[in-house]
Amino acid sequence: VEIASEYRYRNPVVGAGDLVIGISQSGETADTLAAMRTARDRGARVLAITNIMGSQATRDADGVLYTRAGLEIGVAATKTFVSQVVAMYLVALRLAELRGTMEPDVLKATISEVKRLPHRITEMFERDMGGVKGIADRVGAAEFFLYLGRHVGLPVALEGALKLKEISYIATDAYAAGEMKHGPIALLDQSTPVVVVATESPVLEKVISNIQEVRARGARVIAVATEGDEEIAQHADEVIEVPATEWMLAPLLAVIPLQLLAYYIARSRGLNVDQPRNLAKTVTVE
């Protein structure tokens, strides 16, 4: 994974036979377009993932995968973020099929689970997503939040922290949970809410250990966990449950309540959640 704004300045090692995937909701993001052109100039094939038909990214790329998320007015991307992640999963699964790196029955089951994700998300909203609002009311006055995740949970933590920064203007940091002791742990005290992505995964026991470290410093833990996980409930102050799914797909469910948490906190502060200050929906300048 590369940061688009840095890509062309670091002499990237890419060439013929390589595939570079450029992701841009609008298809007009200047840094992403520049990175895509750099890759093409070096002989790589470029695939664009975007929501906007006819955008510059679709004209610059060798191939296009549309997210088809529909119009999104809010500056802080929510449904387009989720649809982009789904698109990347589908690309990965197709490559796994072509290369034979997944057993056919496992591949089929995973694809079936991807198709069930919209139903899982609907389940979440039909249950008690109002519980997220209650948590927002209890912690929304905090001046600093820390988000933690491991493995596939780390990008979810990064996204959750970004949303909170964007629309609530709260100082927020997101870290790989295993790196917490190398700096961020010094920021923790009783006034610090720590949001931990703790869905089922091969590293869940490590995540629980990190939660215990946080609690030992007096901070308040808000965990996003797989429904029915009693061990997480024993260690966290607040638990937001998401439906069980294939562990690799759990980020697509875990990110929804974190987007909602940011939304409710911003609303409680009387802020405009659709048009946050200093931000634009499409960044067309470098």
FIDREN-396422 format. One record per residue (C-alpha): z, y, x; residue in one letter. Coordinates in steps of 0.5 Angstrom, whole numbers, plus 500, padded with zeros to 3 digits. Example, Ala and Ser with C-alpha at 12.3 -4.5 7.8 and 13.67 -1.06 7.14 Angstrom:
<atoms>
<atom><z>516</z><y>491</y><x>525</x><res>A</res></atom>
<atom><z>514</z><y>498</y><x>527</x><res>S</res></atom>
</atoms>
This chain:
<atoms>
<atom><z>500</z><y>500</y><x>500</x><res>V</res></atom>
<atom><z>498</z><y>507</y><x>503</x><res>E</res></atom>
<atom><z>500</z><y>514</y><x>501</x><res>I</res></atom>
<atom><z>493</z><y>517</y><x>499</x><res>A</res></atom>
<atom><z>495</z><y>524</y><x>502</x><res>S</res></atom>
<atom><z>496</z><y>521</y><x>509</x><res>E</res></atom>
<atom><z>491</z><y>515</y><x>509</x><res>Y</res></atom>
<atom><z>485</z><y>519</y><x>512</x><res>R</res></atom>
<atom><z>489</z><y>522</y><x>518</x><res>Y</res></atom>
<atom><z>492</z><y>516</y><x>521</x><res>R</res></atom>
<atom><z>485</z><y>513</y><x>523</x><res>N</res></atom>
<atom><z>486</z><y>507</y><x>518</x><res>P</res></atom>
<atom><z>484</z><y>500</y><x>520</x><res>V</res></atom>
<atom><z>479</z><y>498</y><x>515</x><res>V</res></atom>
<atom><z>471</z><y>496</y><x>515</x><res>G</res></atom>
<atom><z>466</z><y>492</y><x>512</x><res>A</res></atom>
<atom><z>469</z><y>486</y><x>509</x><res>G</res></atom>
<atom><z>475</z><y>490</y><x>506</x><res>D</res></atom>
<atom><z>477</z><y>492</y><x>499</x><res>L</res></atom>
<atom><z>480</z><y>498</y><x>498</x><res>V</res></atom>
<atom><z>483</z><y>500</y><x>491</x><res>I</res></atom>
<atom><z>484</z><y>507</y><x>489</x><res>G</res></atom>
<atom><z>489</z><y>509</y><x>483</x><res>I</res></atom>
<atom><z>488</z><y>515</y><x>480</x><res>S</res></atom>
<atom><z>490</z><y>516</y><x>472</x><res>Q</res></atom>
<atom><z>485</z><y>522</y><x>472</x><res>S</res></atom>
<atom><z>480</z><y>520</y><x>477</x><res>G</res></atom>
<atom><z>480</z><y>527</y><x>480</x><res>E</res></atom>
<atom><z>486</z><y>527</y><x>484</x><res>T</res></atom>
<atom><z>484</z><y>530</y><x>491</x><res>A</res></atom>
<atom><z>488</z><y>526</y><x>496</x><res>D</res></atom>
<atom><z>486</z><y>519</y><x>493</x><res>T</res></atom>
<atom><z>478</z><y>521</y><x>492</x><res>L</res></atom>
<atom><z>479</z><y>523</y><x>500</x><res>A</res></atom>
<atom><z>482</z><y>517</y><x>502</x><res>A</res></atom>
<atom><z>477</z><y>513</y><x>498</x><res>M</res></atom>
<atom><z>471</z><y>517</y><x>501</x><res>R</res></atom>
<atom><z>474</z><y>515</y><x>508</x><res>T</res></atom>
<atom><z>474</z><y>508</y><x>506</x><res>A</res></atom>
<atom><z>467</z><y>508</y><x>504</x><res>R</res></atom>
<atom><z>465</z><y>512</y><x>510</x><res>D</res></atom>
<atom><z>468</z><y>506</y><x>515</x><res>R</res></atom>
<atom><z>464</z><y>501</y><x>511</x><res>G</res></atom>
<atom><z>469</z><y>498</y><x>506</x><res>A</res></atom>
<atom><z>468</z><y>497</y><x>499</x><res>R</res></atom>
<atom><z>472</z><y>501</y><x>494</x><res>V</res></atom>
<atom><z>475</z><y>499</y><x>487</x><res>L</res></atom>
<atom><z>477</z><y>505</y><x>483</x><res>A</res></atom>
<atom><z>483</z><y>504</y><x>477</x><res>I</res></atom>
<atom><z>483</z><y>510</y><x>473</x><res>T</res></atom>
<atom><z>484</z><y>512</y><x>465</x><res>N</res></atom>
<atom><z>478</z><y>517</y><x>465</x><res>I</res></atom>
<atom><z>471</z><y>515</y><x>464</x><res>M</res></atom>
<atom><z>466</z><y>519</y><x>468</x><res>G</res></atom>
<atom><z>471</z><y>522</y><x>473</x><res>S</res></atom>
<atom><z>469</z><y>523</y><x>480</x><res>Q</res></atom>
<atom><z>473</z><y>517</y><x>482</x><res>A</res></atom>
<atom><z>468</z><y>512</y><x>478</x><res>T</res></atom>
<atom><z>462</z><y>516</y><x>481</x><res>R</res></atom>
<atom><z>465</z><y>515</y><x>488</x><res>D</res></atom>
<atom><z>467</z><y>508</y><x>487</x><res>A</res></atom>
<atom><z>463</z><y>501</y><x>488</x><res>D</res></atom>
<atom><z>467</z><y>498</y><x>482</x><res>G</res></atom>
<atom><z>471</z><y>501</y><x>477</x><res>V</res></atom>
<atom><z>477</z><y>498</y><x>473</x><res>L</res></atom>
<atom><z>479</z><y>502</y><x>467</x><res>Y</res></atom>
<atom><z>486</z><y>502</y><x>464</x><res>T</res></atom>
<atom><z>484</z><y>504</y><x>457</x><res>R</res></atom>
<atom><z>491</z><y>507</y><x>456</x><res>A</res></atom>
<atom><z>488</z><y>513</y><x>451</x><res>G</res></atom>
<atom><z>489</z><y>520</y><x>452</x><res>L</res></atom>
<atom><z>496</z><y>522</y><x>455</x><res>E</res></atom>
<atom><z>498</z><y>529</y><x>454</x><res>I</res></atom>
<atom><z>505</z><y>529</y><x>458</x><res>G</res></atom>
<atom><z>505</z><y>531</y><x>465</x><res>V</res></atom>
<atom><z>510</z><y>525</y><x>467</x><res>A</res></atom>
<atom><z>505</z><y>519</y><x>467</x><res>A</res></atom>
<atom><z>509</z><y>513</y><x>463</x><res>T</res></atom>
<atom><z>503</z><y>509</y><x>459</x><res>K</res></atom>
<atom><z>498</z><y>510</y><x>464</x><res>T</res></atom>
<atom><z>503</z><y>508</y><x>470</x><res>F</res></atom>
<atom><z>504</z><y>501</y><x>466</x><res>V</res></atom>
<atom><z>497</z><y>500</y><x>465</x><res>S</res></atom>
<atom><z>495</z><y>501</y><x>472</x><res>Q</res></atom>
<atom><z>501</z><y>496</y><x>474</x><res>V</res></atom>
<atom><z>498</z><y>491</y><x>469</x><res>V</res></atom>
<atom><z>491</z><y>493</y><x>472</x><res>A</res></atom>
<atom><z>493</z><y>491</y><x>479</x><res>M</res></atom>
<atom><z>496</z><y>485</y><x>477</x><res>Y</res></atom>
<atom><z>490</z><y>482</y><x>473</x><res>L</res></atom>
<atom><z>486</z><y>484</y><x>480</x><res>V</res></atom>
<atom><z>491</z><y>480</y><x>484</x><res>A</res></atom>
<atom><z>491</z><y>474</y><x>479</x><res>L</res></atom>
<atom><z>483</z><y>474</y><x>479</x><res>R</res></atom>
<atom><z>483</z><y>474</y><x>487</x><res>L</res></atom>
<atom><z>488</z><y>468</y><x>486</x><res>A</res></atom>
<atom><z>484</z><y>464</y><x>482</x><res>E</res></atom>
<atom><z>478</z><y>466</y><x>486</x><res>L</res></atom>
<atom><z>481</z><y>464</y><x>493</x><res>R</res></atom>
<atom><z>485</z><y>458</y><x>490</x><res>G</res></atom>
<atom><z>492</z><y>460</y><x>492</x><res>T</res></atom>
<atom><z>495</z><y>459</y><x>485</x><res>M</res></atom>
<atom><z>496</z><y>452</y><x>482</x><res>E</res></atom>
<atom><z>491</z><y>452</y><x>476</x><res>P</res></atom>
<atom><z>497</z><y>451</y><x>471</x><res>D</res></atom>
<atom><z>501</z><y>456</y><x>474</x><res>V</res></atom>
<atom><z>495</z><y>461</y><x>474</x><res>L</res></atom>
<atom><z>494</z><y>460</y><x>466</x><res>K</res></atom>
<atom><z>501</z><y>461</y><x>465</x><res>A</res></atom>
<atom><z>502</z><y>467</y><x>468</x><res>T</res></atom>
<atom><z>496</z><y>470</y><x>465</x><res>I</res></atom>
<atom><z>499</z><y>468</y><x>458</x><res>S</res></atom>
<atom><z>505</z><y>471</y><x>460</x><res>E</res></atom>
<atom><z>501</z><y>478</y><x>462</x><res>V</res></atom>
<atom><z>498</z><y>477</y><x>455</x><res>K</res></atom>
<atom><z>505</z><y>477</y><x>452</x><res>R</res></atom>
<atom><z>508</z><y>483</y><x>455</x><res>L</res></atom>
<atom><z>506</z><y>488</y><x>449</x><res>P</res></atom>
<atom><z>510</z><y>484</y><x>445</x><res>H</res></atom>
<atom><z>516</z><y>484</y><x>449</x><res>R</res></atom>
<atom><z>515</z><y>491</y><x>450</x><res>I</res></atom>
<atom><z>515</z><y>492</y><x>442</x><res>T</res></atom>
<atom><z>521</z><y>487</y><x>442</x><res>E</res></atom>
<atom><z>525</z><y>492</y><x>446</x><res>M</res></atom>
<atom><z>524</z><y>498</y><x>442</x><res>F</res></atom>
<atom><z>525</z><y>494</y><x>436</x><res>E</res></atom>
<atom><z>532</z><y>492</y><x>439</x><res>R</res></atom>
<atom><z>537</z><y>497</y><x>441</x><res>D</res></atom>
<atom><z>533</z><y>502</y><x>446</x><res>M</res></atom>
<atom><z>538</z><y>507</y><x>443</x><res>G</res></atom>
<atom><z>543</z><y>504</y><x>447</x><res>G</res></atom>
<atom><z>539</z><y>508</y><x>453</x><res>V</res></atom>
<atom><z>540</z><y>514</y><x>449</x><res>K</res></atom>
<atom><z>548</z><y>513</y><x>449</x><res>G</res></atom>
<atom><z>548</z><y>511</y><x>457</x><res>I</res></atom>
<atom><z>544</z><y>518</y><x>458</x><res>A</res></atom>
<atom><z>549</z><y>522</y><x>454</x><res>D</res></atom>
<atom><z>555</z><y>519</y><x>458</x><res>R</res></atom>
<atom><z>551</z><y>520</y><x>465</x><res>V</res></atom>
<atom><z>547</z><y>526</y><x>464</x><res>G</res></atom>
<atom><z>551</z><y>531</y><x>467</x><res>A</res></atom>
<atom><z>551</z><y>528</y><x>474</x><res>A</res></atom>
<atom><z>548</z><y>532</y><x>479</x><res>E</res></atom>
<atom><z>545</z><y>526</y><x>483</x><res>F</res></atom>
<atom><z>543</z><y>520</y><x>482</x><res>F</res></atom>
<atom><z>541</z><y>514</y><x>486</x><res>L</res></atom>
<atom><z>536</z><y>508</y><x>484</x><res>Y</res></atom>
<atom><z>536</z><y>502</y><x>488</x><res>L</res></atom>
<atom><z>532</z><y>495</y><x>488</x><res>G</res></atom>
<atom><z>529</z><y>490</y><x>492</x><res>R</res></atom>
<atom><z>523</z><y>486</y><x>492</x><res>H</res></atom>
<atom><z>519</z><y>487</y><x>486</x><res>V</res></atom>
<atom><z>524</z><y>491</y><x>483</x><res>G</res></atom>
<atom><z>524</z><y>497</y><x>489</x><res>L</res></atom>
<atom><z>517</z><y>500</y><x>486</x><res>P</res></atom>
<atom><z>521</z><y>500</y><x>479</x><res>V</res></atom>
<atom><z>527</z><y>504</y><x>482</x><res>A</res></atom>
<atom><z>522</z><y>509</y><x>485</x><res>L</res></atom>
<atom><z>518</z><y>510</y><x>479</x><res>E</res></atom>
<atom><z>525</z><y>511</y><x>475</x><res>G</res></atom>
<atom><z>527</z><y>516</y><x>480</x><res>A</res></atom>
<atom><z>521</z><y>520</y><x>480</x><res>L</res></atom>
<atom><z>521</z><y>520</y><x>472</x><res>K</res></atom>
<atom><z>528</z><y>523</y><x>473</x><res>L</res></atom>
<atom><z>526</z><y>528</y><x>478</x><res>K</res></atom>
<atom><z>520</z><y>530</y><x>474</x><res>E</res></atom>
<atom><z>523</z><y>532</y><x>467</x><res>I</res></atom>
<atom><z>530</z><y>533</y><x>468</x><res>S</res></atom>
<atom><z>530</z><y>537</y><x>475</x><res>Y</res></atom>
<atom><z>536</z><y>532</y><x>478</x><res>I</res></atom>
<atom><z>536</z><y>531</y><x>485</x><res>A</res></atom>
<atom><z>535</z><y>523</y><x>485</x><res>T</res></atom>
<atom><z>534</z><y>518</y><x>491</x><res>D</res></atom>
<atom><z>531</z><y>511</y><x>491</x><res>A</res></atom>
<atom><z>532</z><y>506</y><x>496</x><res>Y</res></atom>
<atom><z>531</z><y>499</y><x>498</x><res>A</res></atom>
<atom><z>538</z><y>496</y><x>496</x><res>A</res></atom>
<atom><z>538</z><y>493</y><x>503</x><res>G</res></atom>
<atom><z>538</z><y>499</y><x>506</x><res>E</res></atom>
<atom><z>543</z><y>503</y><x>502</x><res>M</res></atom>
<atom><z>548</z><y>502</y><x>508</x><res>K</res></atom>
<atom><z>544</z><y>505</y><x>513</x><res>H</res></atom>
<atom><z>545</z><y>512</y><x>510</x><res>G</res></atom>
<atom><z>545</z><y>513</y><x>502</x><res>P</res></atom>
<atom><z>552</z><y>510</y><x>501</x><res>I</res></atom>
<atom><z>555</z><y>516</y><x>504</x><res>A</res></atom>
<atom><z>553</z><y>520</y><x>498</x><res>L</res></atom>
<atom><z>557</z><y>515</y><x>493</x><res>L</res></atom>
<atom><z>563</z><y>517</y><x>490</x><res>D</res></atom>
<atom><z>566</z><y>517</y><x>483</x><res>Q</res></atom>
<atom><z>561</z><y>522</y><x>480</x><res>S</res></atom>
<atom><z>555</z><y>518</y><x>482</x><res>T</res></atom>
<atom><z>551</z><y>514</y><x>477</x><res>P</res></atom>
<atom><z>547</z><y>508</y><x>481</x><res>V</res></atom>
<atom><z>541</z><y>505</y><x>477</x><res>V</res></atom>
<atom><z>540</z><y>498</y><x>480</x><res>V</res></atom>
<atom><z>534</z><y>494</y><x>478</x><res>V</res></atom>
<atom><z>537</z><y>487</y><x>477</x><res>A</res></atom>
<atom><z>532</z><y>483</y><x>473</x><res>T</res></atom>
<atom><z>531</z><y>476</y><x>475</x><res>E</res></atom>
<atom><z>528</z><y>475</y><x>482</x><res>S</res></atom>
<atom><z>529</z><y>470</y><x>488</x><res>P</res></atom>
<atom><z>533</z><y>476</y><x>491</x><res>V</res></atom>
<atom><z>538</z><y>477</y><x>485</x><res>L</res></atom>
<atom><z>544</z><y>475</y><x>489</x><res>E</res></atom>
<atom><z>543</z><y>480</y><x>494</x><res>K</res></atom>
<atom><z>542</z><y>485</y><x>489</x><res>V</res></atom>
<atom><z>549</z><y>483</y><x>486</x><res>I</res></atom>
<atom><z>552</z><y>484</y><x>493</x><res>S</res></atom>
<atom><z>549</z><y>491</y><x>493</x><res>N</res></atom>
<atom><z>552</z><y>492</y><x>486</x><res>I</res></atom>
<atom><z>559</z><y>490</y><x>489</x><res>Q</res></atom>
<atom><z>558</z><y>495</y><x>495</x><res>E</res></atom>
<atom><z>557</z><y>500</y><x>490</x><res>V</res></atom>
<atom><z>562</z><y>499</y><x>485</x><res>R</res></atom>
<atom><z>567</z><y>498</y><x>491</x><res>A</res></atom>
<atom><z>565</z><y>506</y><x>493</x><res>R</res></atom>
<atom><z>567</z><y>508</y><x>486</x><res>G</res></atom>
<atom><z>560</z><y>509</y><x>483</x><res>A</res></atom>
<atom><z>558</z><y>508</y><x>476</x><res>R</res></atom>
<atom><z>553</z><y>502</y><x>476</x><res>V</res></atom>
<atom><z>547</z><y>502</y><x>471</x><res>I</res></atom>
<atom><z>544</z><y>495</y><x>471</x><res>A</res></atom>
<atom><z>537</z><y>494</y><x>468</x><res>V</res></atom>
<atom><z>538</z><y>486</y><x>467</x><res>A</res></atom>
<atom><z>534</z><y>480</y><x>464</x><res>T</res></atom>
<atom><z>537</z><y>479</y><x>457</x><res>E</res></atom>
<atom><z>543</z><y>474</y><x>457</x><res>G</res></atom>
<atom><z>545</z><y>475</y><x>465</x><res>D</res></atom>
<atom><z>552</z><y>475</y><x>464</x><res>E</res></atom>
<atom><z>554</z><y>475</y><x>472</x><res>E</res></atom>
<atom><z>550</z><y>482</y><x>472</x><res>I</res></atom>
<atom><z>555</z><y>484</y><x>466</x><res>A</res></atom>
<atom><z>561</z><y>482</y><x>470</x><res>Q</res></atom>
<atom><z>559</z><y>487</y><x>475</x><res>H</res></atom>
<atom><z>556</z><y>493</y><x>472</x><res>A</res></atom>
<atom><z>559</z><y>499</y><x>468</x><res>D</res></atom>
<atom><z>553</z><y>499</y><x>464</x><res>E</res></atom>
<atom><z>547</z><y>494</y><x>462</x><res>V</res></atom>
<atom><z>540</z><y>495</y><x>459</x><res>I</res></atom>
<atom><z>537</z><y>488</y><x>458</x><res>E</res></atom>
<atom><z>530</z><y>487</y><x>458</x><res>V</res></atom>
<atom><z>527</z><y>480</y><x>455</x><res>P</res></atom>
<atom><z>526</z><y>474</y><x>460</x><res>A</res></atom>
<atom><z>519</z><y>474</y><x>463</x><res>T</res></atom>
<atom><z>516</z><y>471</y><x>469</x><res>E</res></atom>
<atom><z>520</z><y>474</y><x>475</x><res>W</res></atom>
<atom><z>514</z><y>477</y><x>478</x><res>M</res></atom>
<atom><z>512</z><y>481</y><x>471</x><res>L</res></atom>
<atom><z>519</z><y>483</y><x>470</x><res>A</res></atom>
<atom><z>518</z><y>490</y><x>473</x><res>P</res></atom>
<atom><z>513</z><y>492</y><x>467</x><res>L</res></atom>
<atom><z>519</z><y>491</y><x>462</x><res>L</res></atom>
<atom><z>524</z><y>494</y><x>467</x><res>A</res></atom>
<atom><z>521</z><y>501</y><x>468</x><res>V</res></atom>
<atom><z>520</z><y>502</y><x>460</x><res>I</res></atom>
<atom><z>528</z><y>503</y><x>459</x><res>P</res></atom>
<atom><z>528</z><y>507</y><x>466</x><res>L</res></atom>
<atom><z>523</z><y>512</y><x>463</x><res>Q</res></atom>
<atom><z>527</z><y>513</y><x>457</x><res>L</res></atom>
<atom><z>533</z><y>514</y><x>461</x><res>L</res></atom>
<atom><z>529</z><y>520</y><x>464</x><res>A</res></atom>
<atom><z>527</z><y>522</y><x>457</x><res>Y</res></atom>
<atom><z>534</z><y>522</y><x>454</x><res>Y</res></atom>
<atom><z>537</z><y>526</y><x>460</x><res>I</res></atom>
<atom><z>532</z><y>531</y><x>460</x><res>A</res></atom>
<atom><z>532</z><y>532</y><x>452</x><res>R</res></atom>
<atom><z>540</z><y>533</y><x>453</x><res>S</res></atom>
<atom><z>539</z><y>538</y><x>458</x><res>R</res></atom>
<atom><z>534</z><y>542</y><x>453</x><res>G</res></atom>
<atom><z>528</z><y>541</y><x>457</x><res>L</res></atom>
<atom><z>521</z><y>540</y><x>456</x><res>N</res></atom>
<atom><z>519</z><y>533</y><x>457</x><res>V</res></atom>
<atom><z>512</z><y>534</y><x>457</x><res>D</res></atom>
<atom><z>511</z><y>540</y><x>461</x><res>Q</res></atom>
<atom><z>516</z><y>540</y><x>467</x><res>P</res></atom>
<atom><z>516</z><y>546</y><x>471</x><res>R</res></atom>
<atom><z>511</z><y>547</y><x>477</x><res>N</res></atom>
<atom><z>507</z><y>540</y><x>476</x><res>L</res></atom>
<atom><z>500</z><y>539</y><x>473</x><res>A</res></atom>
<atom><z>497</z><y>533</y><x>470</x><res>K</res></atom>
<atom><z>491</z><y>533</y><x>475</x><res>T</res></atom>
<atom><z>492</z><y>535</y><x>482</x><res>V</res></atom>
<atom><z>485</z><y>537</y><x>484</x><res>T</res></atom>
<atom><z>488</z><y>541</y><x>490</x><res>V</res></atom>
<atom><z>490</z><y>538</y><x>497</x><res>E</res></atom>
</atoms>
